[in-house]
């Protein structure tokens, strides 16, 4: 059995010398290297920005979406949207563990896991796309994938439906980073407040700001405002298009007694929302871009252009303990759990 690099560089076909994530093509040959784990894949959770882009590109046609996903995987050896650059995650069962990994991992053949590394770097082979759930960005497949030695994962918990756990783990980095960034007394603005990451961030932020802080959500639709306020996930919710920074600034400041925010968190899945995230934040405040539709150039030059001295953080999908923090939120909050079960389990997977 061949020896592999901890970070998977042995799988890179082109260009040579780079890591698997920025590579344009990697090998999805399912023969194991000594430090790899092969997974029998049941479903992909495509990154929201990526799925939205593909769905719009294919005019919502399900067969066309399937064909586009297959086309990308066959061309790249991984599921990495060439427009957004993002991937997603997968759920599957451990099929084989390389000899170097035995003793280094708590996994065993037959364990069901969710990978917590992006599909944009994961060797993937799809034999068949069985079904697509457009409302939740999920693709059921028959196929295989490879987890590198450095790859992180979560065993699926026994106390909740696997689809529920997968929905939360898909965005685990966001609420965990929120827990690190938000302090008691902070004012927090969350864009994309009604999505998976937005709701989890709202819950975590509200818990962290305490009785002297304030958490405001931004949504596009009035019905989402009612849902979030009824659920008690936010102190206030404003309705505006995140692509319109002047309007977002006006409404968000109005909701915060005219004051700028200490922290803003971007959880949207569309482009051109950078300035709506930056403008409402005070100097020396924190702007966290979890959205994979974020443009570093637009954020950096935009902040410079309006003279905003803010700390901008690109959303690392991994932070220590992120899976545990996110799953614990589902256990703590019956409201979030009920919403997630209704959206990602009962209504969709029929």
Secondary structure, 3 states (H helix, E strand, C coil): CCCCCCCCHHHEEECCCCCCCCCCEECCCCCCCCCCEEEEEEEEEECHHHHHHHHHHCCCCHHHHHHHHHHHHHHHCCCCCCCCCCCEEEEEEEEEECCCCECCECCCCCCEEEECCCCCCCCEEEEEEEEEEHHHCEEEEEEEEEECCCCCEEECCCCCCHHHHHHHHCCHHHHHHHHHHCCCCCEEEEECCCCHHHHHHHHHHHHHHHHHCEEEEEECCHHHHHHHHHHCCCCEEEECCCCCHHHHHHHHHHHCCCCCEEEEEECCCCCCCHHHHHCCEEEEEEEEECCCCCCHHHHHHHHHHCCCCCEEEECCCCCCCHHHHHHHHHHHCHHHHHHHHHHHHHCCCC
